[in-house]
Amino acid sequence: MDRRFWTYIVSSKSGTLYVGMTNNIERRMYEHKNHLIPGFTAQYGCTRLVWYEEFQDVRNAIQREKQIKGWTRARKIALIESQNPQWIDFAEHWGARMLMPNERISDQARMPKKAVERTHRRGVSLRST
């Protein structure tokens, strides 16, 4: 089985940065966006995926995370802007539930949050295409 790991940077709307590493970028961004893990990112609203890099070896991902965490803020910003000058949230639409043929967009808001979380935990893709 092919293992994948990511080093990533998330940002708040005001520009606070957080550098992390994960083995499941979609799940991790869902957690950040929904403040499911207490700590720095939840406290400062770091929910926007502005940079990420993929690795096949966990040791390389951890090494890259440590390297970037040691950088100055200016260097982190330069890294982000080298690939994402507009600071677009790459994960903005990840986790969005697809509509069924008989549903309307307004029906999505009625789906209970717990139902969305249960569906997500079962590994069902909630990402729209």
C-alpha positions as CSV (number, residue, x, y, z in Angstrom):
1,M,0.0,0.0,0.0
2,D,1.2,3.4,-0.9
3,R,1.6,5.6,2.2
4,R,1.5,9.4,1.8
5,F,2.3,12.2,4.2
6,W,1.9,16.0,4.0
7,T,3.6,18.9,5.6
8,Y,1.3,21.9,5.4
9,I,0.7,25.5,6.5
10,V,-2.7,26.8,7.5
11,S,-3.5,30.4,8.1
12,S,-6.1,32.5,9.8
13,K,-7.9,35.3,8.0
14,S,-5.6,37.7,9.9
15,G,-2.5,35.9,8.8
16,T,-1.5,33.8,11.8
17,L,0.4,30.7,10.5
18,Y,0.6,27.1,11.7
19,V,2.9,24.5,10.3
20,G,1.9,20.8,10.7
21,M,2.3,17.3,9.3
22,T,-0.3,14.6,8.7
23,N,-0.9,11.3,7.0
24,N,-4.4,12.4,5.9
25,I,-4.6,15.9,4.6
26,E,-8.4,15.9,4.0
27,R,-9.2,14.6,7.4
28,R,-6.8,17.0,9.1
29,M,-8.3,20.0,7.2
30,Y,-11.8,18.9,8.2
31,E,-10.6,18.9,11.9
32,H,-9.0,22.3,11.5
33,K,-12.0,23.9,9.8
34,N,-14.4,22.5,12.4
35,H,-12.2,23.2,15.4
36,L,-12.3,19.6,16.4
37,I,-8.9,19.5,18.1
38,P,-8.4,22.1,20.8
39,G,-5.2,24.1,20.6
40,F,-3.4,26.7,18.6
41,T,-5.3,26.4,15.4
42,A,-8.7,26.4,17.0
43,Q,-7.7,29.3,19.3
44,Y,-6.4,31.5,16.5
45,G,-8.8,30.4,13.7
46,C,-6.2,28.8,11.4
47,T,-8.5,27.1,9.0
48,R,-7.2,28.1,5.5
49,L,-4.8,25.6,3.8
50,V,-2.4,27.9,2.0
51,W,0.6,25.6,1.3
52,Y,1.3,21.9,1.4
53,E,3.9,19.4,0.2
54,E,3.5,15.6,-0.2
55,F,6.0,12.9,0.9
56,Q,6.2,9.2,0.6
57,D,8.3,8.8,3.7
58,V,7.1,10.0,7.1
59,R,10.6,10.9,8.2
60,N,11.0,13.4,5.3
61,A,7.6,15.0,6.2
62,I,8.6,15.4,9.8
63,Q,12.0,16.7,8.9
64,R,10.4,19.3,6.5
65,E,7.9,20.3,9.2
66,K,10.7,20.9,11.7
67,Q,12.7,22.8,9.1
68,I,9.8,25.2,8.3
69,K,8.9,25.7,11.9
70,G,12.4,27.0,12.4
71,W,12.1,29.6,9.7
72,T,11.3,33.2,10.3
73,R,7.7,34.4,9.5
74,A,9.0,36.2,6.4
75,R,10.6,33.0,5.0
76,K,7.3,31.1,5.6
77,I,5.4,33.8,3.8
78,A,7.8,33.7,0.9
79,L,7.3,29.9,0.7
80,I,3.5,30.3,0.6
81,E,3.6,33.1,-2.0
82,S,6.0,31.2,-4.2
83,Q,3.2,28.7,-4.9
84,N,0.1,30.6,-3.8
85,P,0.5,34.3,-4.2
86,Q,-3.2,35.0,-3.6
87,W,-3.3,32.9,-0.4
88,I,-6.2,30.8,-1.8
89,D,-7.6,28.2,0.6
90,F,-6.8,25.0,-1.3
91,A,-9.2,23.1,1.0
92,E,-12.1,25.6,0.7
93,H,-14.5,23.0,-0.8
94,W,-13.1,19.8,0.7
95,G,-15.7,18.1,2.8
96,A,-18.7,19.6,1.0
97,R,-21.5,17.1,0.7
98,M,-22.6,16.3,-2.9
99,L,-26.3,16.9,-3.6
100,M,-28.5,14.0,-4.6
101,P,-30.6,14.5,-7.7
102,N,-33.7,15.3,-5.6
103,E,-32.0,17.7,-3.2
104,R,-31.7,21.5,-3.3
105,I,-28.7,23.5,-2.0
106,S,-31.0,24.8,0.8
107,D,-31.5,21.2,1.9
108,Q,-27.8,20.9,2.7
109,A,-28.1,23.4,5.6
110,R,-30.7,21.1,7.2
111,M,-28.3,18.1,7.5
112,P,-27.4,17.7,11.2
113,K,-23.7,18.3,11.9
114,K,-23.5,14.9,13.7
115,A,-24.7,13.2,10.5
116,V,-22.0,14.9,8.5
117,E,-19.4,13.9,11.0
118,R,-20.6,10.2,11.1
119,T,-20.5,10.1,7.3
120,H,-17.0,11.6,7.3
121,R,-15.6,9.1,9.9
122,R,-16.9,6.1,7.8
123,G,-14.6,7.2,5.0
124,V,-17.4,8.3,2.6
125,S,-16.1,11.1,0.5
126,L,-18.0,14.3,1.2
127,R,-15.9,16.3,-1.3
128,S,-17.8,17.8,-4.2
129,T,-16.4,17.6,-7.7
